[in-house]
Structures are given as structure tokens and as C-alpha cells.
Amino acid sequence: MAEQKDRTKTGLLAGGGAALGAALAIMLARKTEAAPPTDEAVIKLLESIAESGVSIDTDTTDIIEVLNRIAVALGVTVLENPSDITSFRILVSAVNTPVHLPDREIPHGMELVVKALPTNRGLIYVANSRPEAMNINSCYQLLANEAIEYTIKNCNTVWLNATRAGEGVCCTVEQKGAG
């Protein structure tokens, strides 16, 4: 049992040391691009973490804090996951009358999911413009309940058309929250 705890501590120390080494390597590599952090408290904390191995949990938390402070000092932004989702349904009211999705921003790294309604009996055409949505040779075709994902900046760049009136899609995308 004690041997297992020692192995776990050793593994965590090695991981912490690797994270510390990576942080210092990033700092040195970026030296020509941006000035390294001058906050002496950050540097002292890095030194103390490197020298001690007493409390793995505390050290790990401290390392994460230091890495975040170094990232901020170097001007690196840390992207966070969005806190909300949005979903909406779009129907094509008439055959060969394309409609486009609403104006909704898609956060960086997130994907818009466009899924044909399971009740559709025809095809849904997905395209980048109104003319492309009317041309079966330049659009993506979705069968009922089929989906496609796009990593784009805004939903309104997507146009839809349908082979049967009244059919459509349901869309969802993660969104930044209000607070």
C-alpha cells in the first residue's frame, strides 16, 4: 500500500516537473517575442515548487496558478468553454425557395450542428449561398435524421433548400453566456 502511494507521488512529481519544465521552455522560447514575467513572486513560487515535493496536491494547484500567470504575462489568452447552448428549428416553406439560418455567432472552436428533422420525407440541401442551395451539384444533401457539423463564424452563412415543402432542420451550437 505504501509502495503504491510512493509510486503515485513519484508519478505526480514527475508530471509536475514536466509541467514546470514546459512552462520554463515556453518562457525561454518566447523571450524574443515578449518580455518574460517580471513578477518576482511568480519566479519565487516556481523555485519553491521545483525544490519541494511535500504536498503534491498543493504543488499541482500552485503550478497551474503559476502557468496561468505566465500565460497572462506573455499575452497568451486562454479559451474557455462556452456556458450556454442555443437550438433552433428552420423549415423550408416552399420547394426551391432557399432560406438561410439566423444571425448567431459561433464561439471559436465550436461547431454548428445541422440535423435534418426525423419526419422529413425528402432531401434537405445545405449550401453556402442561395444560388448554391438551388443547385444539387453544389450543395450537401441530408436525408431524414442525418446531420452535418460546420466550424464557421456565424450561422447565417448557411442556406437551406428542400425537395418537399414544410421540411427542415434543427440546429444547435454552444454559446457564450450572459454572465
GROMACS elastic network, one bead per residue, 0.5 to 0.9 nm:
[ bonds ]
;  ai    aj funct       b0    kb
    1     4     6  0.51626   500
    1     5     6  0.65007   500
    1     6     6  0.87893   500
    2     5     6  0.51075   500
    2     6     6  0.62325   500
    2     7     6  0.86786   500
    3     6     6  0.50591   500
    3     7     6  0.62572   500
    3     8     6  0.86720   500
    4     7     6  0.50646   500
    4     8     6  0.61931   500
    4     9     6  0.86284   500
    5     8     6  0.50069   500
    5     9     6  0.61004   500
    5    10     6  0.84738   500
    6     9     6  0.50680   500
    6    10     6  0.60173   500
    6    11     6  0.84960   500
    7    10     6  0.50041   500
    7    11     6  0.60321   500
    7    12     6  0.85267   500
    8    11     6  0.50629   500
    8    12     6  0.60992   500
    8    13     6  0.84586   500
    9    12     6  0.51053   500
    9    13     6  0.59450   500
    9    14     6  0.84318   500
    9    53     6  0.86453   500
    9    56     6  0.69500   500
   10    13     6  0.50583   500
   10    14     6  0.60585   500
   10    15     6  0.85402   500
   11    14     6  0.50792   500
   11    15     6  0.61526   500
   11    16     6  0.85613   500
   12    16     6  0.60055   500
   12    17     6  0.83956   500
   12    56     6  0.68654   500
   12    57     6  0.89403   500
   12    60     6  0.83379   500
   13    17     6  0.59414   500
   13    18     6  0.84233   500
   13    53     6  0.69620   500
   13    56     6  0.69313   500
   13    59     6  0.88833   500
   13    60     6  0.87352   500
   14    18     6  0.60613   500
   14    19     6  0.85901   500
   15    19     6  0.61970   500
   15    20     6  0.85563   500
   16    19     6  0.50385   500
   16    20     6  0.60889   500
   16    21     6  0.85023   500
   16    49     6  0.88143   500
   16    50     6  0.86589   500
   16    56     6  0.84523   500
   16    59     6  0.77696   500
   16    60     6  0.63963   500
   16    63     6  0.72969   500
   17    21     6  0.60204   500
   17    22     6  0.84760   500
   17    49     6  0.88492   500
   17    50     6  0.70855   500
   18    22     6  0.60478   500
   18    23     6  0.85487   500
   19    22     6  0.50163   500
   19    23     6  0.61376   500
   19    24     6  0.86468   500
   19    63     6  0.76515   500
   19    64     6  0.87110   500
   19    67     6  0.85259   500
   20    23     6  0.50951   500
   20    24     6  0.62628   500
   20    25     6  0.85706   500
   20    46     6  0.76417   500
   20    49     6  0.85663   500
   20    50     6  0.76161   500
   20    63     6  0.70550   500
   20    67     6  0.81565   500
   21    24     6  0.51465   500
   21    25     6  0.60380   500
   21    26     6  0.85558   500
   22    25     6  0.50071   500
   22    26     6  0.61106   500
   22    27     6  0.85290   500
   23    26     6  0.51752   500
   23    27     6  0.62008   500
   23    28     6  0.87158   500
   23    66     6  0.88297   500
   23    67     6  0.64130   500
   23    70     6  0.78361   500
   23    71     6  0.89323   500
   24    28     6  0.61616   500
   24    29     6  0.84992   500
   25    28     6  0.51193   500
   25    29     6  0.59603   500
   25    30     6  0.84539   500
   26    29     6  0.50443   500
   26    30     6  0.60130   500
   26    31     6  0.84579   500
   27    30     6  0.53054   500
   27    31     6  0.61565   500
   27    34     6  0.89032   500
   27    35     6  0.87958   500
   27    36     6  0.62288   500
   27    37     6  0.84226   500
   27    70     6  0.78133   500
   27    74     6  0.79955   500
   28    31     6  0.50690   500
   28    32     6  0.82426   500
   28    36     6  0.78241   500
   29    32     6  0.72618   500
   29    33     6  0.82877   500
   30    33     6  0.50913   500
   30    34     6  0.59741   500
   30    35     6  0.78178   500
   30    36     6  0.77157   500
   30    74     6  0.78849   500
   31    34     6  0.55441   500
   31    35     6  0.57857   500
   31    36     6  0.60850   500
   32    35     6  0.73209   500
   33    74     6  0.87212   500
   34    37     6  0.89480   500
   34    73     6  0.87172   500
   34    74     6  0.61379   500
   34    75     6  0.81533   500
   35    38     6  0.81223   500
   35    73     6  0.83064   500
   35    74     6  0.72169   500
   36    70     6  0.80802   500
   36    73     6  0.72258   500
   36    74     6  0.68040   500
   37    40     6  0.81728   500
   37    42     6  0.79138   500
   37    43     6  0.82056   500
   37    69     6  0.85347   500
   37    70     6  0.64923   500
   37    73     6  0.54927   500
   37    74     6  0.71470   500
   38    41     6  0.87310   500
   38    42     6  0.81185   500
   38    43     6  0.80245   500
   38    73     6  0.85181   500
   39    42     6  0.54942   500
   39    43     6  0.67771   500
   39    44     6  0.89352   500
   39    73     6  0.89328   500
   40    43     6  0.50839   500
   40    44     6  0.60574   500
   40    45     6  0.84399   500
   41    44     6  0.51017   500
   41    45     6  0.60255   500
   41    46     6  0.85690   500
   42    45     6  0.51168   500
   42    46     6  0.62292   500
   42    47     6  0.87214   500
   42    66     6  0.63256   500
   42    69     6  0.76615   500
   42    70     6  0.80309   500
   43    46     6  0.50447   500
   43    47     6  0.62877   500
   43    48     6  0.87114   500
   43    66     6  0.86365   500
   44    47     6  0.50362   500
   44    48     6  0.61471   500
   44    49     6  0.85488   500
   45    48     6  0.51044   500
   45    49     6  0.60867   500
   45    50     6  0.85409   500
   45    62     6  0.78600   500
   45    63     6  0.85080   500
   45    66     6  0.75677   500
   46    49     6  0.51920   500
   46    50     6  0.62033   500
   46    51     6  0.87169   500
   46    62     6  0.85643   500
   46    63     6  0.74464   500
   46    66     6  0.71594   500
   47    50     6  0.51186   500
   47    51     6  0.62307   500
   47    52     6  0.87208   500
   48    51     6  0.50806   500
   48    52     6  0.60474   500
   49    52     6  0.54317   500
   49    53     6  0.73580   500
   49    59     6  0.61291   500
   49    60     6  0.88046   500
   49    62     6  0.76998   500
   49    63     6  0.73574   500
   50    53     6  0.77586   500
   52    55     6  0.80539   500
   52    59     6  0.83416   500
   53    56     6  0.64434   500
   53    59     6  0.76146   500
   54    58     6  0.87659   500
   54    59     6  0.82025   500
   55    58     6  0.54416   500
   55    59     6  0.60161   500
   55    60     6  0.85399   500
   56    59     6  0.50507   500
   56    60     6  0.59802   500
   56    61     6  0.85896   500
   57    60     6  0.51891   500
   57    61     6  0.63075   500
   57    62     6  0.85876   500
   58    61     6  0.51800   500
   58    62     6  0.60606   500
   58    63     6  0.85323   500
   59    63     6  0.59746   500
   59    64     6  0.85607   500
   60    63     6  0.50559   500
   60    64     6  0.62651   500
   60    65     6  0.86445   500
   61    64     6  0.51856   500
   61    65     6  0.62579   500
   61    66     6  0.86749   500
   62    65     6  0.50027   500
   62    66     6  0.60996   500
   62    67     6  0.85346   500
   63    66     6  0.50463   500
   63    67     6  0.60370   500
   63    68     6  0.85077   500
   64    67     6  0.51046   500
   64    68     6  0.61544   500
   64    69     6  0.86205   500
   65    68     6  0.51516   500
   65    69     6  0.62272   500
   65    70     6  0.86409   500
   66    69     6  0.50099   500
   66    70     6  0.60706   500
   66    71     6  0.85110   500
   67    70     6  0.50150   500
   67    71     6  0.60859   500
   67    72     6  0.86119   500
   68    71     6  0.50345   500
   68    72     6  0.62536   500
   68    73     6  0.86161   500
   68    78     6  0.83142   500
   69    72     6  0.50861   500
   69    73     6  0.60986   500
   69    74     6  0.85852   500
   70    74     6  0.61076   500
   70    75     6  0.85305   500
   70    76     6  0.85120   500
   71    74     6  0.51441   500
   71    75     6  0.61767   500
   71    77     6  0.70350   500
   71    78     6  0.78640   500
   72    76     6  0.56480   500
   72    77     6  0.67488   500
   72    78     6  0.84192   500
   73    76     6  0.76041   500
   74    77     6  0.89067   500
   79   108     6  0.83759   500
   80    83     6  0.88383   500
   81   107     6  0.88435   500
   81   109     6  0.89867   500
   81   110     6  0.88384   500
   81   174     6  0.85642   500
   81   175     6  0.88488   500
   81   176     6  0.81174   500
   82    85     6  0.78877   500
   82   107     6  0.73559   500
   82   110     6  0.86728   500
   82   174     6  0.60686   500
   82   175     6  0.53320   500
   82   177     6  0.66768   500
   83   174     6  0.74525   500
   83   175     6  0.64531   500
   83   176     6  0.55435   500
   83   177     6  0.51011   500
   83   178     6  0.86191   500
   83   179     6  0.87122   500
   84   173     6  0.87362   500
   84   174     6  0.57483   500
   84   176     6  0.58532   500
   84   177     6  0.52939   500
   84   178     6  0.86607   500
   85   172     6  0.69865   500
   85   173     6  0.56480   500
   85   176     6  0.78901   500
   85   177     6  0.83801   500
   86   104     6  0.89493   500
   86   171     6  0.81805   500
   86   172     6  0.55882   500
   86   173     6  0.55793   500
   86   174     6  0.62420   500
   86   175     6  0.64713   500
   87   170     6  0.71376   500
   87   171     6  0.54171   500
   87   173     6  0.66063   500
   87   174     6  0.87606   500
   88   169     6  0.84848   500
   88   170     6  0.57334   500
   88   171     6  0.53528   500
   88   172     6  0.65691   500
   89   117     6  0.88407   500
   89   168     6  0.73168   500
   89   169     6  0.57515   500
   89   171     6  0.61912   500
   89   172     6  0.89295   500
   90    99     6  0.82971   500
   90   100     6  0.85893   500
   90   101     6  0.72267   500
   90   102     6  0.89653   500
   90   160     6  0.86372   500
   90   167     6  0.84068   500
   90   168     6  0.55198   500
   90   169     6  0.54649   500
   90   170     6  0.63797   500
   90   171     6  0.79879   500
   91    99     6  0.82369   500
   91   160     6  0.87179   500
   91   161     6  0.89873   500
   91   162     6  0.87981   500
   91   165     6  0.82661   500
   91   166     6  0.56980   500
   91   167     6  0.54179   500
   91   169     6  0.65653   500
   91   170     6  0.87868   500
   92    95     6  0.72219   500
   92    96     6  0.87023   500
   92    97     6  0.70941   500
   92    98     6  0.68439   500
   92    99     6  0.65359   500
   92   124     6  0.89270   500
   92   160     6  0.72716   500
   92   161     6  0.62584   500
   92   162     6  0.62470   500
   92   164     6  0.81964   500
   92   165     6  0.60512   500
   92   166     6  0.53815   500
   92   167     6  0.57492   500
   92   168     6  0.56954   500
   92   169     6  0.87895   500
   93    97     6  0.74370   500
   93    98     6  0.88177   500
   93    99     6  0.87527   500
   93   162     6  0.87171   500
   93   164     6  0.86627   500
   93   165     6  0.52019   500
   93   167     6  0.74353   500
   93   168     6  0.86998   500
   94    97     6  0.55372   500
   94    98     6  0.82388   500
   94   161     6  0.85631   500
   94   162     6  0.77929   500
   94   163     6  0.87288   500
   94   164     6  0.73119   500
   94   166     6  0.67515   500
   94   167     6  0.89297   500
   95    98     6  0.79812   500
   95   161     6  0.70629   500
   95   162     6  0.57674   500
   95   163     6  0.57066   500
   95   164     6  0.57139   500
   95   165     6  0.51742   500
   95   166     6  0.84649   500
   96   133     6  0.82998   500
   96   134     6  0.61403   500
   96   161     6  0.61152   500
   96   162     6  0.67059   500
   96   163     6  0.73093   500
   96   164     6  0.88775   500
   96   165     6  0.87632   500
   97   130     6  0.86428   500
   97   133     6  0.88342   500
   97   134     6  0.78423   500
   97   160     6  0.85781   500
   97   161     6  0.63498   500
   97   162     6  0.80300   500
   98   125     6  0.88274   500
   98   129     6  0.88936   500
   98   130     6  0.59950   500
   98   131     6  0.84408   500
   98   133     6  0.62960   500
   98   134     6  0.70165   500
   98   159     6  0.63501   500
   98   160     6  0.52758   500
   98   162     6  0.77019   500
   99   130     6  0.75055   500
   99   133     6  0.87727   500
   99   158     6  0.86132   500
   99   159     6  0.55648   500
   99   160     6  0.53513   500
   99   161     6  0.66647   500
  100   129     6  0.82345   500
  100   130     6  0.78237   500
  100   155     6  0.83102   500
  100   156     6  0.59641   500
  100   157     6  0.71411   500
  100   158     6  0.56404   500
  100   160     6  0.59704   500
  100   161     6  0.88721   500
  101   104     6  0.83544   500
  101   155     6  0.56378   500
  101   157     6  0.71714   500
  101   158     6  0.57786   500
  101   159     6  0.63129   500
  101   160     6  0.77260   500
  101   171     6  0.89870   500
  102   154     6  0.86019   500
  102   155     6  0.61161   500
  102   156     6  0.50905   500
  102   157     6  0.87592   500
  102   158     6  0.88174   500
  103   154     6  0.64767   500
  103   155     6  0.58261   500
  103   157     6  0.84328   500
  104   153     6  0.85809   500
  104   154     6  0.54866   500
  104   155     6  0.53482   500
  104   156     6  0.68121   500
  104   175     6  0.89429   500
  105   152     6  0.88138   500
  105   153     6  0.59962   500
  105   155     6  0.66084   500
  105   156     6  0.86197   500
  105   175     6  0.77909   500
  106   109     6  0.83277   500
  106   110     6  0.64171   500
  106   111     6  0.71488   500
  106   112     6  0.71518   500
  106   151     6  0.80405   500
  106   152     6  0.67882   500
  106   153     6  0.51801   500
  106   154     6  0.53978   500
  106   155     6  0.70823   500
  106   173     6  0.69134   500
  106   174     6  0.71986   500
  106   175     6  0.66664   500
  106   176     6  0.86768   500
  107   110     6  0.56219   500
  107   111     6  0.82299   500
  107   152     6  0.88199   500
  107   153     6  0.71435   500
  107   154     6  0.87213   500
  107   173     6  0.87071   500
  107   174     6  0.72755   500
  107   175     6  0.63641   500
  107   176     6  0.70059   500
  108   111     6  0.85379   500
  108   151     6  0.82679   500
  108   152     6  0.84279   500
  108   153     6  0.74645   500
  109   151     6  0.70064   500
  109   152     6  0.88578   500
  110   150     6  0.85755   500
  110   151     6  0.62496   500
  110   152     6  0.82180   500
  110   173     6  0.71648   500
  110   174     6  0.66092   500
  110   175     6  0.86052   500
  111   149     6  0.58989   500
  111   150     6  0.52518   500
  111   152     6  0.69808   500
  111   172     6  0.86121   500
  111   173     6  0.62638   500
  111   174     6  0.77059   500
  112   148     6  0.82799   500
  112   149     6  0.54292   500
  112   150     6  0.51292   500
  112   151     6  0.63088   500
  112   152     6  0.73127   500
  112   154     6  0.86418   500
  112   155     6  0.71630   500
  112   171     6  0.69947   500
  112   172     6  0.60826   500
  112   174     6  0.80060   500
  113   147     6  0.67647   500
  113   148     6  0.58485   500
  113   150     6  0.66081   500
  113   170     6  0.82174   500
  113   171     6  0.54290   500
  113   172     6  0.53904   500
  113   173     6  0.63934   500
  114   126     6  0.88139   500
  114   146     6  0.84774   500
  114   147     6  0.54535   500
  114   148     6  0.54104   500
  114   149     6  0.62057   500
  114   150     6  0.81231   500
  114   169     6  0.64093   500
  114   170     6  0.60932   500
  114   172     6  0.70203   500
  115   118     6  0.85817   500
  115   142     6  0.78733   500
  115   144     6  0.81832   500
  115   145     6  0.61534   500
  115   146     6  0.56096   500
  115   148     6  0.64656   500
  115   149     6  0.86110   500
  115   168     6  0.86163   500
  115   169     6  0.53150   500
  115   170     6  0.53510   500
  115   171     6  0.61727   500
  115   172     6  0.86858   500
  116   119     6  0.84137   500
  116   120     6  0.70415   500
  116   123     6  0.84376   500
  116   124     6  0.68102   500
  116   142     6  0.62871   500
  116   143     6  0.65896   500
  116   144     6  0.51981   500
  116   146     6  0.55066   500
  116   147     6  0.62195   500
  116   148     6  0.89718   500
  116   167     6  0.83510   500
  116   168     6  0.60785   500
  116   170     6  0.64086   500
  116   171     6  0.87261   500
  117   120     6  0.55344   500
  117   143     6  0.87400   500
  117   144     6  0.57350   500
  117   145     6  0.53394   500
  117   146     6  0.79899   500
  117   167     6  0.73319   500
  117   168     6  0.59627   500
  117   169     6  0.50611   500
  117   170     6  0.63504   500
  118   121     6  0.84350   500
  118   143     6  0.86804   500
  118   146     6  0.80523   500
  118   169     6  0.88265   500
  119   144     6  0.65933   500
  119   145     6  0.77806   500
  119   167     6  0.78870   500
  120   123     6  0.74810   500
  120   124     6  0.84167   500
  120   143     6  0.76754   500
  120   144     6  0.50631   500
  120   145     6  0.77893   500
  120   164     6  0.82211   500
  120   166     6  0.86821   500
  120   167     6  0.55846   500
  120   168     6  0.71174   500
  120   169     6  0.87927   500
  121   143     6  0.80560   500
  121   144     6  0.66012   500
  121   163     6  0.87292   500
  121   164     6  0.74389   500
  121   167     6  0.78769   500
  122   142     6  0.88202   500
  122   143     6  0.69549   500
  122   144     6  0.72716   500
  122   162     6  0.70573   500
  122   163     6  0.54468   500
  122   164     6  0.57162   500
  122   167     6  0.77689   500
  123   141     6  0.62398   500
  123   142     6  0.56694   500
  123   143     6  0.52886   500
  123   144     6  0.71563   500
  123   161     6  0.84289   500
  123   162     6  0.57554   500
  123   163     6  0.54676   500
  123   164     6  0.74985   500
  123   167     6  0.86173   500
  124   140     6  0.81215   500
  124   141     6  0.56285   500
  124   142     6  0.50439   500
  124   143     6  0.66763   500
  124   144     6  0.80948   500
  124   160     6  0.67528   500
  124   161     6  0.57648   500
  124   163     6  0.66744   500
  124   164     6  0.85153   500
  124   167     6  0.77542   500
  124   168     6  0.68288   500
  124   169     6  0.78976   500
  125   132     6  0.89892   500
  125   133     6  0.59540   500
  125   134     6  0.79533   500
  125   135     6  0.87322   500
  125   136     6  0.73992   500
  125   139     6  0.58270   500
  125   140     6  0.55729   500
  125   142     6  0.63964   500
  125   159     6  0.80348   500
  125   160     6  0.54555   500
  125   162     6  0.58838   500
  125   163     6  0.81312   500
  126   129     6  0.89546   500
  126   132     6  0.84436   500
  126   133     6  0.61373   500
  126   139     6  0.54184   500
  126   141     6  0.62754   500
  126   142     6  0.75614   500
  126   158     6  0.68181   500
  126   159     6  0.57906   500
  126   161     6  0.67649   500
  126   162     6  0.89382   500
  127   130     6  0.74424   500
  127   131     6  0.85547   500
  127   132     6  0.56560   500
  127   134     6  0.86347   500
  127   138     6  0.71599   500
  127   140     6  0.63479   500
  127   141     6  0.89678   500
  127   157     6  0.84514   500
  127   158     6  0.58616   500
  127   159     6  0.51335   500
  127   160     6  0.64220   500
  127   161     6  0.84212   500
  128   131     6  0.86268   500
  128   132     6  0.65223   500
  128   133     6  0.72837   500
  128   138     6  0.89321   500
  128   139     6  0.77936   500
  128   157     6  0.59160   500
  128   158     6  0.51774   500
  128   159     6  0.58625   500
  128   160     6  0.88076   500
  129   132     6  0.52550   500
  129   133     6  0.61966   500
  129   134     6  0.88708   500
  129   157     6  0.71689   500
  129   158     6  0.68819   500
  129   159     6  0.57288   500
  129   160     6  0.87362   500
  130   133     6  0.51416   500
  130   134     6  0.66146   500
  130   158     6  0.88589   500
  130   159     6  0.60772   500
  130   160     6  0.79535   500
  130   161     6  0.86288   500
  131   134     6  0.52275   500
  131   135     6  0.65800   500
  131   138     6  0.89109   500
  132   135     6  0.50870   500
  132   136     6  0.76372   500
  132   137     6  0.80223   500
  132   138     6  0.53806   500
  132   139     6  0.59870   500
  132   159     6  0.83048   500
  133   136     6  0.72133   500
  133   138     6  0.72742   500
  133   139     6  0.58314   500
  133   140     6  0.85691   500
  133   159     6  0.61585   500
  133   160     6  0.59900   500
  133   161     6  0.57041   500
  133   162     6  0.88562   500
  134   137     6  0.89267   500
  134   138     6  0.83663   500
  134   139     6  0.80775   500
  134   160     6  0.87377   500
  134   161     6  0.67815   500
  135   138     6  0.56271   500
  135   139     6  0.66817   500
  136   139     6  0.56800   500
  136   140     6  0.79025   500
  136   141     6  0.79629   500
  137   140     6  0.84829   500
  140   148     6  0.89903   500
  142   145     6  0.79642   500
  142   146     6  0.56758   500
  142   147     6  0.68884   500
  142   148     6  0.80787   500
  143   146     6  0.53904   500
  143   147     6  0.83785   500
  144   147     6  0.87205   500
  145   169     6  0.87488   500
  147   169     6  0.89501   500
  152   155     6  0.73523   500
  152   157     6  0.81924   500
  153   156     6  0.89478   500
  153   157     6  0.84152   500
  154   157     6  0.62263   500
  154   158     6  0.84207   500
  155   158     6  0.59658   500
  156   159     6  0.75810   500
  160   168     6  0.80577   500
  160   169     6  0.86264   500
  161   164     6  0.89083   500
  161   168     6  0.82307   500
  162   165     6  0.66631   500
  162   166     6  0.82539   500
  162   167     6  0.66108   500
  162   168     6  0.71995   500
  163   167     6  0.82840   500
  164   167     6  0.61697   500
  165   168     6  0.86514   500
  176   179     6  0.85234   500
